[in-house]
């Protein structure tokens, strides 16, 4: 097994389910879909992941696109999504088991500056990240997966040999990009036991 394990975050370690992130802050079921579809529109999130736009810009544009009576709820969803995330079951234990076996653990996530600035206030995320040897959060680099350059950035930043690395992500384009720089990959399908077997954690 590879010495260095590089994890994605969303839907690998933390659940990024936009319905679950929206519903707690919306007054009626009928309002969930319009708020969700605007707040989590990829036109924002792809740019947020690259650090190309600000939270202030997104909030202003959300308000332009939604009726006024939905503004308060939509802004609340946007400002609280990090706090609303929950861990992918059994993945924190998997990370801890890898550390106990002497692996180096890194994070490479497409994520916004809003996450960068607030994740430390969410106890389960802060505790999880305390096990990591390095974090690369895309908005701070102005790069994002599946660009090959961000994988090379991780290797260079932490002086890692691609041949000694395994990258775990739930998006095929991302694992394909990692392979192009020589990193072994695992496409995560939410089956934690299958991943544990692949990592030989139960041997």
VENRA-V894353 format. One record per residue. N is the residue number from 1. RES is the residue in one small letter. PHI is phi in whole degrees, -180 to 180 (999 if undefined). PSI is psi in whole degrees, 0 to 359 (NA if undefined). Layout:
n=N res=RES phi=PHI psi=PSI
n=N res=RES phi=PHI psi=PSI
//
This chain:
n=1 res=x phi=999 psi=146
n=2 res=x phi=-63 psi=150
n=3 res=x phi=-72 psi=320
n=4 res=x phi=-109 psi=125
n=5 res=x phi=-112 psi=122
n=6 res=x phi=-109 psi=121
n=7 res=x phi=-105 psi=143
n=8 res=x phi=-76 psi=167
n=9 res=x phi=-105 psi=297
n=10 res=x phi=-63 psi=123
n=11 res=x phi=64 psi=17
n=12 res=x phi=-120 psi=307
n=13 res=x phi=-107 psi=324
n=14 res=x phi=-124 psi=141
n=15 res=x phi=-77 psi=122
n=16 res=x phi=-113 psi=75
n=17 res=x phi=-105 psi=108
n=18 res=x phi=-67 psi=334
n=19 res=x phi=-67 psi=315
n=20 res=x phi=-69 psi=332
n=21 res=x phi=-77 psi=338
n=22 res=x phi=-92 psi=314
n=23 res=x phi=-55 psi=320
n=24 res=x phi=-62 psi=342
n=25 res=x phi=-112 psi=9
n=26 res=x phi=-113 psi=138
n=27 res=x phi=-74 psi=330
n=28 res=x phi=-142 psi=154
n=29 res=x phi=-61 psi=327
n=30 res=x phi=-66 psi=337
n=31 res=x phi=-92 psi=350
n=32 res=x phi=-63 psi=309
n=33 res=x phi=-61 psi=310
n=34 res=x phi=-63 psi=323
n=35 res=x phi=-70 psi=313
n=36 res=x phi=-56 psi=313
n=37 res=x phi=-66 psi=330
n=38 res=x phi=-85 psi=310
n=39 res=x phi=-61 psi=321
n=40 res=x phi=-105 psi=26
n=41 res=x phi=-63 psi=130
n=42 res=x phi=-61 psi=339
n=43 res=x phi=-59 psi=330
n=44 res=x phi=-85 psi=310
n=45 res=x phi=-69 psi=325
n=46 res=x phi=-63 psi=322
n=47 res=x phi=-76 psi=325
n=48 res=x phi=-62 psi=320
n=49 res=x phi=-61 psi=330
n=50 res=x phi=-93 psi=3
n=51 res=x phi=67 psi=26
n=52 res=x phi=-91 psi=343
n=53 res=x phi=-136 psi=163
n=54 res=x phi=-104 psi=164
n=55 res=x phi=-60 psi=322
n=56 res=x phi=-62 psi=319
n=57 res=x phi=-63 psi=315
n=58 res=x phi=-63 psi=313
n=59 res=x phi=-61 psi=316
n=60 res=x phi=-62 psi=319
n=61 res=x phi=-73 psi=324
n=62 res=x phi=-57 psi=316
n=63 res=x phi=-67 psi=331
n=64 res=x phi=-70 psi=330
n=65 res=x phi=-93 psi=342
n=66 res=x phi=-113 psi=152
n=67 res=x phi=-60 psi=153
n=68 res=x phi=-58 psi=325
n=69 res=x phi=-71 psi=350
n=70 res=x phi=-102 psi=356
n=71 res=x phi=-60 psi=311
n=72 res=x phi=-59 psi=313
n=73 res=x phi=-66 psi=317
n=74 res=x phi=-63 psi=317
n=75 res=x phi=-64 psi=321
n=76 res=x phi=-63 psi=318
n=77 res=x phi=-59 psi=311
n=78 res=x phi=-63 psi=320
n=79 res=x phi=-79 psi=349
n=80 res=x phi=-121 psi=6
n=81 res=x phi=-62 psi=325
n=82 res=x phi=-65 psi=316
n=83 res=x phi=-65 psi=336
n=84 res=x phi=-88 psi=345
n=85 res=x phi=-63 psi=151
n=86 res=x phi=-127 psi=157
n=87 res=x phi=-71 psi=148
n=88 res=x phi=-69 psi=123
n=89 res=x phi=-54 psi=137
n=90 res=x phi=75 psi=356
n=91 res=x phi=-81 psi=329
n=92 res=x phi=-63 psi=318
n=93 res=x phi=-63 psi=323
n=94 res=x phi=-63 psi=316
n=95 res=x phi=-61 psi=315
n=96 res=x phi=-63 psi=321
n=97 res=x phi=-67 psi=321
n=98 res=x phi=-63 psi=316
n=99 res=x phi=-62 psi=320
n=100 res=x phi=-64 psi=335
n=101 res=x phi=-91 psi=5
n=102 res=x phi=93 psi=9
n=103 res=x phi=-76 psi=152
n=104 res=x phi=-91 psi=135
n=105 res=x phi=-119 psi=130
n=106 res=x phi=-131 psi=159
n=107 res=x phi=-120 psi=135
n=108 res=x phi=-133 psi=106
n=109 res=x phi=-131 psi=137
n=110 res=x phi=-76 psi=110
n=111 res=x phi=-156 psi=154
n=112 res=x phi=-85 psi=167
n=113 res=x phi=-64 psi=331
n=114 res=x phi=-58 psi=320
n=115 res=x phi=-68 psi=314
n=116 res=x phi=-55 psi=320
n=117 res=x phi=-82 psi=346
n=118 res=x phi=-125 psi=347
n=119 res=x phi=-61 psi=330
n=120 res=x phi=-67 psi=346
n=121 res=x phi=-89 psi=355
n=122 res=x phi=-101 psi=110
n=123 res=x phi=-55 psi=316
n=124 res=x phi=-69 psi=327
n=125 res=x phi=-72 psi=315
n=126 res=x phi=-59 psi=318
n=127 res=x phi=-67 psi=316
n=128 res=x phi=-59 psi=312
n=129 res=x phi=-68 psi=341
n=130 res=x phi=-66 psi=342
n=131 res=x phi=-84 psi=349
n=132 res=x phi=-88 psi=147
n=133 res=x phi=-89 psi=347
n=134 res=x phi=-172 psi=146
n=135 res=x phi=-125 psi=131
n=136 res=x phi=-121 psi=111
n=137 res=x phi=-109 psi=119
n=138 res=x phi=-56 psi=320
n=139 res=x phi=-60 psi=334
n=140 res=x phi=-78 psi=347
n=141 res=x phi=-106 psi=348
n=142 res=x phi=63 psi=22
n=143 res=x phi=-130 psi=165
n=144 res=x phi=-156 psi=153
n=145 res=x phi=-64 psi=146
n=146 res=x phi=-95 psi=26
n=147 res=x phi=-66 psi=131
n=148 res=x phi=-62 psi=332
n=149 res=x phi=-63 psi=331
n=150 res=x phi=-75 psi=332
n=151 res=x phi=-70 psi=319
n=152 res=x phi=-65 psi=325
n=153 res=x phi=-60 psi=315
n=154 res=x phi=-61 psi=314
n=155 res=x phi=-60 psi=315
n=156 res=x phi=-69 psi=317
n=157 res=x phi=-60 psi=321
n=158 res=x phi=-110 psi=13
n=159 res=x phi=52 psi=51
n=160 res=x phi=-100 psi=145
n=161 res=x phi=-91 psi=123
n=162 res=x phi=-54 psi=325
n=163 res=x phi=-67 psi=343
n=164 res=x phi=-103 psi=13
n=165 res=x phi=-118 psi=147
n=166 res=x phi=-125 psi=131
n=167 res=x phi=-112 psi=130
n=168 res=x phi=-116 psi=120
n=169 res=x phi=-147 psi=160
n=170 res=x phi=-102 psi=5
n=171 res=x phi=-117 psi=124
n=172 res=x phi=-62 psi=319
n=173 res=x phi=-58 psi=326
n=174 res=x phi=-73 psi=317
n=175 res=x phi=-68 psi=326
n=176 res=x phi=-62 psi=319
n=177 res=x phi=-67 psi=320
n=178 res=x phi=-62 psi=322
n=179 res=x phi=-63 psi=328
n=180 res=x phi=-66 psi=336
n=181 res=x phi=-101 psi=12
n=182 res=x phi=92 psi=12
n=183 res=x phi=-92 psi=132
n=184 res=x phi=-68 psi=149
n=185 res=x phi=-133 psi=162
n=186 res=x phi=-140 psi=122
n=187 res=x phi=-88 psi=108
n=188 res=x phi=-78 psi=128
n=189 res=x phi=-116 psi=23
n=190 res=x phi=77 psi=2
n=191 res=x phi=-93 psi=96
n=192 res=x phi=-69 psi=324
n=193 res=x phi=-65 psi=322
n=194 res=x phi=-64 psi=320
n=195 res=x phi=-65 psi=318
n=196 res=x phi=-59 psi=319
n=197 res=x phi=-65 psi=318
n=198 res=x phi=-61 psi=320
n=199 res=x phi=-82 psi=359
n=200 res=x phi=59 psi=38
n=201 res=x phi=-82 psi=344
n=202 res=x phi=-106 psi=15
n=203 res=x phi=-93 psi=NA
//
